[in-house]
Structures are given as structure tokens and as C-alpha cells.
Amino acid sequence: MSTTPLRHAAALAVLACLGFPAPASAQSSSTPQSTWTLGLGAVWSPSPYLRYDNKAWPLPLVSYEGQSFYVRGTTAGYRLFKTDHDEFSAIVSLLGNRFEHDDSSDPRLRRLSDRDISGLGGLAWRHHADWGLVQATAQKEFTGHGGGTAFDLSYGYPIVYGALTVTPTLGANYANDALNNYYYGVSAAEARRSGLPAYHAGGGTQPYLSIAATYRLTPAWVASAGMRYAQLPDAVKNSPMVDAAQTRSYFVSLSYSFKR
């Protein structure tokens, strides 16, 4: 990618897509005071693009939990209503996909147009109970990249061992053809100048499994680590830009929480 700030933006967007808990996740959603969490992490998420430059990158982490407003990774939300077990919010977030043609060593991909990070807006629902946490989002792209839609549904179950919490999560993400085609399609003009076949990416569902661990070093300091495995839908893995059928992502962080 072209600059360090853009690399960090992409890495932080990856964090949101991984489904790893934000550093403030150890805080209850019913926290009566505003809670800030600041930290530093590193993420490694190999791109499915053909012969793409993959590196681990450090990234700053900032989360905030207020009475109505929150920031969790790359998602900002405003609670429309909340009960002891449910939270319904209006949200905006970043989609962590990004393609820079200079980051591929394949001469054909180097002739394609770049694909930028997208902004999404929509609604989110969270339900937590003794049997686990269910989360669902419905969002639409609003940054001029095709206006696609994305839906995500996941279930996680926190397992607590003293100061250690391990949370396996199973979920699925659906992106429609407008969103997938922006990142994985090859237009007729791109096909002519690159030698790749023209390709229109349709919609598809991506199932994923993640596991995250947080260890409370002190009441304020938390260490976190996690990984996620995702199976790419046919619409993505059949793209001539792609050389993978699945992705694996890894994350570590150290964070500090305080109330104001």
C-alpha cells in the first residue's frame, strides 16, 4: 500500500472483519459510566489476491462506550434502544477489503484499478444471555463503490477461567454482487489492458469461525489474541484476481481501560 497511515487503516478494518472483541469487550454493555480503551495491537491477514504483499502491521486501538454512543474498532454506533439483554443501534463502519495494484507482483494485477476501503451504514442488534452472544448487522455501502449491501450474523460463547476469557464464535457474512464485484470483478477495460478474463462477481455467503482470548492482567490492563478462519464464497474464489479458497487472520493486542 502506498502510505503507512493507509496501511494502518486497512489493518484496523481487518480487525473489525475478524470479529475479534474490541479491547473494551470485557466491559459490560450496561456500564453506567463512559469507558475509554486505548491500546496497541498487530494484525496479520494474508490477502486472497494473487501474489499479493502480505505483512504483519502494528495498529493503534481506540474504543469508547458511552451512555448512547460507542466506538468498537472500526464501528461507531448510536443505541436506539437498550435493555438488560438487547441492544439495537444505528451504525457506520469500515469494510476491510482493499486492493492496491502496486502490492501485487503479478504483472496482470498490476494493470488493474485500485479498490479502496468502503464505508457502510446500517443497523446492528446484539443479544446477550447466559447461553452466549448473538450479533446481527445489515449495512449498505455509501462511499461510491457500487452501493452494495452486506449482512452478518454470528454466535459466540465466552468461556471464563478466572482472569482468562476464551470466546469461540461461529458466523456468516453475506455480500451482494455490487459489493463483491467492486473488489473482485474485472471490467472489460481492465481485461483488455491486463490480459485477465473479464469477470463479474456475484453475491455470496462467507462462513467463518474465530476464537479470541483475553487475559486481564490488572483491573485496567488486558492482553488479547485471536484468529479467524473464513471460507470464501464461489463468487470470490472464482475471480481471476484471487488465488485462495479461504483466509486465515491473526491478531494480538495490549490495552488499557479507564472510566470518565
N, C-alpha and C positions, 0 to 999 in steps of 0.2 A: 504494500500500500504506500501511498505517496508521502504521508507525514505521520509523525508519532502520534499527535492528537487523534487523527483519524483511525489509527490502529487501536488506540485505547477505546474509542467509541465503538468500534466493531467488537472488541473483546468484551466490553460491558454488555453489549447487545447479546452476545453469545451467552453470557451469564443468565440473562432473562430467559432465553430459549431453553437453557439446560434444565430449568425447573429446580435449580438449587435454591435452598432457602436464603433469603436475604439475611445479613447479619442480625437484623432486628427480629428475626423469626422466633427467637427464643422468648420474645416479649408476647404477652397475651394480647389478642385483638381487642380486649376490653380495657387496656391500660388507661387509667384515668388521666395521666399526665402526658405531655408531649415527650416523645423519646427520640433522641438522635443516636445514630450509629455510624461511626466513621471507621474505615479500615483500609487495608491494602491486601490485594489478592493477586493471583496469577491464574490464567486460563490457557489451556491448550486444546484446540478444537480443530483437527485436520479438516480442511475443506474437501467437499466431494468433487470439486472442479479438477479437470485433467491437468496433471503435472503442475500443481499449484504450490506456492511457497507457504509452508506451514511452520510456525514458530510459536513458542510459548511467550505470552506478553504479560507484564505487570499491569495492574489497573487499580485506580482508587475506587473505594466503595463508599457510598453515602446512602443512608436510609433514614426515613423520618416517619414517625407515627404520631399523628395529632388527633384531636377530637373528631374532625371530619375529613381532613386531608392527610394523605400519606404518599410517600415515595418509597418504592421497593425495587431496588436495582434500577432497571430502565423503565419501570412502570410508575406513573403518577396517577393517583385516584382520588375521587371525592365520594365519600359514602352518602348514598341517597337514603338508605335506612340501615339500621343495625339492631340485632337482638343478641341475646346471650350466645346463640349458636349460628346465626346467619349474618352475612354482610353482603349488601348489594351496592355496587359502585359504578360510577361513570369513570372510564379510564382512558388514558393515552399512553402509548408505549412505542418502543423501537423494535423493529424486526431485525434480527441479527444477520440476515443474509447480506453479502456484499461481494462483488466481483470487480477486481482491478486487473485489466488485461496485462499490465506490466508484471504482475505477480505470478503469471504462468510462464513456464519455459517452453510450452508447446507453441510453435510458430503460428498455427492456425488460430488458437485462442487469443494470441497477442494482436490479432487483427479485428477482434470483436469490440463492441462498445462496452464501457464500464456499466456496472449495475450498482446503484447506491443504496445505502441503508434507507429503509422506509419507515414512515410514521403511521401508526394505526390508532384508531379511536373506536371506542365502543363501550360495552358493558361487561361487568365481571360479577360473579357470585361465588361466595365461599360459605361452606357449611362445615362446622367442626363439632364433633361429638366424641364419646368415649371410643367409638369404633374407627375413628380416623377423620381425615380431612378430604372433602370433595371440593374441587375448584372448577369453574367453567368460565370461559370468556367467548364473546362474539365481537369481532372487530372488523373495521373497514379501513383500507389504505387511503390516506388523504394527501399524500405528497406528490401526486402526479405520476405515479409509476404503474398505471393501469387500473387503479381503483378497485383492486381485488379485495376479497373477504377471507377471513381466517377464523376458525373455531378451534377451541382447545378444551378438552375435558380430562381431568386427572383425579386419581385417588391415592392418597398417601397415608401411611400409618406410622406415627412416631413410636419408637421403642426406646424406653428410658432405662439407662443403667447408671444411676447416681448422677454424676456430672455429665455423662455422655448420653447423647440422643442420636439414634440412628433412624433415618426415615427412608424406607423404600417407597417409591412412587411409580405407579403404572398409569400411562395416559395415552392419548392420541390427539394429533393435531391435523386438521383438515385445511388445506389452502385451495382456493378455486383456480380455474385456468388463467384468469387475468394475473393473479399474483405469481403463480408458478411460471407462466410464460415470460414475465418480466425478467426473472432470474435465470431461467434455464432454456428459454426459447432462442432460436436462431432465425433471424429475419431473412427474407430473400436477398436484401442488400448485403447483409453480413455473410451469407452463404457465398455470394459472388466474389467477395474480396478475400474470404478466408479459406475457401475450399471445403468447408464443412457442409454437410447437407442441411437444407432448411428444415426447421423443426418447430412445431407448435406444441408447447407443454400444456396438457390438460390438468384438471383438478385431481387431487389425490389425498389420501389419508396416510399419515406417518405415525405408526405406533412407536412408543418409546418406553424405556424402563430406566429409572435413575435411582441412585442411592446416595444419600447425603448424611454426613456425620458432623455433629457439633459437640465440642467439648468446652464446658465452662471452666476456664482456668481460675477466674475470680468472679464475684458477682457482676463485674463490668466487662471483663475481657473474655472473648470467645474465639476459639480456633475452629475452623470449618474445613471440610474437604468433601469431595464428591465426584461422581462420574455418571455419565448418561450414555445409553446405547439407543440408537434410533434406526429403524428400518425405513429406507427411502421408498416412496411410492413409485410405481412403474413410470408415471409421468415425468419424474425427476431422473431416475436412474437410466432411462432410455434416451435421455438427451445426449447429443454428441459432445456437449460441454463437460459431461460428468464421467467419472471413472471410478464409481463406488456404488455399492448396493446398500451400504449402511454407514453410519457415522458414530464415532465414539468421542466423548468430550470429558475433560478433567478440570477440576477447579480446587484451589486451596486459598484460604484467607485467614487473616487475623484482624479482629475488630474490637472496638471499644464503644460501649453504650452508656449514655447518660441522659438524665431527665431534666427538663427545664419547665 
